[in-house]
Amino acid sequence: MKELIKTIMIILLVIVSGYLVYEMNNMERTLADLDVQDSIRVVTVEQFDHGLNDLELQFIGRGKHIQQFQIDLQQMNNKMDETAKNFDAKLDSLSLTINELRSTTESQLANLKTDQESLGDRITKLQRNTNQSVMDLQTALTKLNRDFSDMEKRIKTLETPPVDATKKK
């Protein structure tokens, strides 16, 4: 019984560990995807900067082109700000999810430890009661054996015919 309980507890711990590894792998993949997207945006920004330098050299003195470029630049900055906000929101959400998972896992592990201690106490109590019962049964068996032996002696004494005192001499 004790081995069965230990086996069940070990199986539960393995299942919980597997689930945690699965969740952590999912979160790592999400972070990797976000890193890739961020690096793509950095490359886009660098390309934009190179394009800006090229345009500045081409259109020096041409106000109309410069104004259009400024508008495009403002739109690009707005888009980058929006993208950065979205990225920050996703990171915050991911951080919150990780914290919730950590909290839940710690709570479940604490509950599991409490249950394990409780089961250990119950098993110890059951073992003491069983040992006491076995000792009581052994004591009763010894007493019954003694009583049975005494009864056999009495029966033998009663079945044995009395020997005359004259025959003994």
C-alpha positions as a printed NumPy array, in Angstrom:
array([[  0.   ,   0.   ,   0.   ],
       [  2.84 ,   2.306,   0.936],
       [  4.65 ,   1.564,  -2.329],
       [  1.462,   2.23 ,  -4.318],
       [  1.064,   5.632,  -2.726],
       [  4.708,   6.465,  -3.385],
       [  4.347,   5.355,  -7.005],
       [  1.223,   7.481,  -7.467],
       [  2.98 ,  10.511,  -5.966],
       [  5.992,  10.028,  -8.252],
       [  3.742,   9.681, -11.314],
       [  1.913,  12.899, -10.367],
       [  5.223,  14.735,  -9.941],
       [  6.423,  13.503, -13.36 ],
       [  3.156,  14.629, -15.003],
       [  3.336,  18.091, -13.39 ],
       [  7.006,  18.416, -14.404],
       [  6.179,  17.436, -17.985],
       [  3.396,  20.001, -18.131],
       [  5.714,  22.718, -16.817],
       [  8.38 ,  21.838, -19.401],
       [  5.737,  21.953, -22.152],
       [  4.518,  25.399, -21.034],
       [  8.049,  26.758, -20.728],
       [  8.877,  25.534, -24.26 ],
       [  5.777,  27.292, -25.623],
       [  6.799,  30.519, -23.921],
       [ 10.362,  30.218, -25.223],
       [  9.041,  29.759, -28.777],
       [  6.868,  32.852, -28.368],
       [  9.831,  34.868, -27.11 ],
       [ 11.96 ,  33.606, -30.027],
       [  9.248,  34.684, -32.488],
       [  9.075,  38.114, -30.872],
       [ 12.878,  38.426, -31.071],
       [ 12.796,  37.551, -34.785],
       [ 10.069,  40.13 , -35.424],
       [ 12.057,  42.713, -33.484],
       [ 15.211,  42.027, -35.513],
       [ 13.197,  42.351, -38.755],
       [ 11.937,  45.727, -37.571],
       [ 15.48 ,  46.822, -36.71 ],
       [ 16.597,  45.892, -40.24 ],
       [ 13.621,  47.825, -41.642],
       [ 14.555,  50.864, -39.57 ],
       [ 18.168,  50.639, -40.759],
       [ 16.993,  50.409, -44.361],
       [ 14.765,  53.384, -43.715],
       [ 17.709,  55.35 , -42.339],
       [ 19.787,  54.518, -45.43 ],
       [ 16.882,  55.557, -47.649],
       [ 16.582,  58.779, -45.696],
       [ 20.236,  59.598, -46.242],
       [ 19.923,  58.85 , -49.963],
       [ 16.835,  61.034, -50.269],
       [ 18.429,  63.866, -48.382],
       [ 21.333,  63.856, -50.787],
       [ 19.05 ,  63.679, -53.852],
       [ 16.539,  66.288, -52.84 ],
       [ 18.587,  68.988, -51.185],
       [ 16.864,  72.25 , -51.871],
       [ 13.613,  70.697, -52.973],
       [ 11.126,  71.55 , -50.286],
       [  8.241,  69.612, -51.734],
       [ 10.119,  66.327, -51.616],
       [ 11.457,  67.071, -48.196],
       [  7.972,  67.809, -46.875],
       [  6.649,  64.539, -48.292],
       [  9.568,  62.711, -46.781],
       [  8.91 ,  64.351, -43.411],
       [  5.303,  63.185, -43.604],
       [  6.479,  59.665, -44.446],
       [  8.983,  59.846, -41.633],
       [  6.275,  60.921, -39.196],
       [  4.053,  58.059, -40.358],
       [  6.943,  55.611, -39.988],
       [  7.675,  56.939, -36.502],
       [  4.019,  56.569, -35.561],
       [  4.   ,  53.03 , -36.935],
       [  7.189,  52.205, -35.03 ],
       [  5.714,  53.653, -31.837],
       [  2.574,  51.579, -32.316],
       [  4.649,  48.48 , -33.002],
       [  6.765,  49.15 , -29.897],
       [  3.61 ,  49.54 , -27.796],
       [  2.236,  46.267, -29.163],
       [  5.543,  44.569, -28.508],
       [  5.627,  45.922, -24.936],
       [  2.043,  44.802, -24.384],
       [  2.896,  41.293, -25.59 ],
       [  5.948,  41.179, -23.343],
       [  3.882,  42.361, -20.373],
       [  1.23 ,  39.758, -21.141],
       [  3.857,  37.053, -21.418],
       [  5.468,  38.163, -18.16 ],
       [  2.082,  38.076, -16.439],
       [  1.425,  34.593, -17.81 ],
       [  4.803,  33.38 , -16.583],
       [  4.18 ,  34.868, -13.13 ],
       [  0.729,  33.268, -12.967],
       [  2.183,  29.918, -14.008],
       [  4.935,  30.233, -11.406],
       [  2.401,  31.131,  -8.707],
       [  0.083,  28.295,  -9.685],
       [  2.925,  25.814,  -9.809],
       [  4.28 ,  26.873,  -6.428],
       [  0.786,  26.605,  -4.944],
       [  0.26 ,  23.162,  -6.435],
       [  3.648,  21.983,  -5.199],
       [  2.897,  23.29 ,  -1.695],
       [ -0.463,  21.485,  -1.723],
       [  1.251,  18.343,  -2.968],
       [  3.818,  18.551,  -0.181],
       [  1.079,  19.041,   2.421],
       [ -0.827,  16.063,   1.039],
       [  2.327,  13.98 ,   1.064],
       [  3.02 ,  14.845,   4.711],
       [ -0.582,  14.078,   5.627],
       [ -0.394,  10.72 ,   3.89 ],
       [  2.872,   9.969,   5.682],
       [  1.253,  10.709,   9.04 ],
       [ -1.753,   8.549,   8.213],
       [  0.461,   5.678,   7.092],
       [  2.513,   5.911,  10.289],
       [ -0.645,   5.856,  12.418],
       [ -2.025,   2.9  ,  10.45 ],
       [  1.272,   1.079,  10.869],
       [  1.22 ,   1.631,  14.662],
       [ -2.385,   0.417,  14.885],
       [ -1.553,  -2.651,  12.799],
       [  1.482,  -3.453,  14.931],
       [ -0.611,  -3.083,  18.092],
       [ -3.303,  -5.372,  16.642],
       [ -0.711,  -7.991,  15.7  ],
       [  0.77 ,  -7.854,  19.207],
       [ -2.721,  -8.216,  20.732],
       [ -3.441, -11.206,  18.484],
       [ -0.108, -12.812,  19.383],
       [ -0.818, -12.345,  23.067],
       [ -4.306, -13.845,  22.681],
       [ -2.876, -16.78 ,  20.67 ],
       [ -0.264, -17.469,  23.36 ],
       [ -2.967, -17.404,  26.046],
       [ -5.199, -19.715,  23.994],
       [ -2.284, -22.119,  23.46 ],
       [ -1.579, -22.12 ,  27.212],
       [ -5.253, -22.682,  28.012],
       [ -5.444, -25.451,  25.399],
       [ -2.337, -27.111,  26.883],
       [ -3.785, -26.856,  30.387],
       [ -7.071, -28.383,  29.189],
       [ -5.231, -31.252,  27.498],
       [ -3.379, -31.955,  30.745],
       [ -6.649, -31.945,  32.698],
       [ -8.301, -34.247,  30.164],
       [ -5.341, -36.649,  30.327],
       [ -5.529, -36.537,  34.103],
       [ -9.255, -37.287,  34.025],
       [ -8.877, -40.062,  31.438],
       [ -6.056, -41.789,  33.231],
       [ -7.461, -44.371,  35.658],
       [ -6.319, -43.989,  39.234],
       [ -3.61 , -46.409,  40.189],
       [ -4.126, -48.306,  43.425],
       [ -1.664, -47.612,  46.134],
       [ -1.272, -51.343,  46.783],
       [ -0.184, -52.071,  43.257],
       [  2.588, -49.515,  43.43 ],
       [  4.33 , -51.281,  46.26 ]])
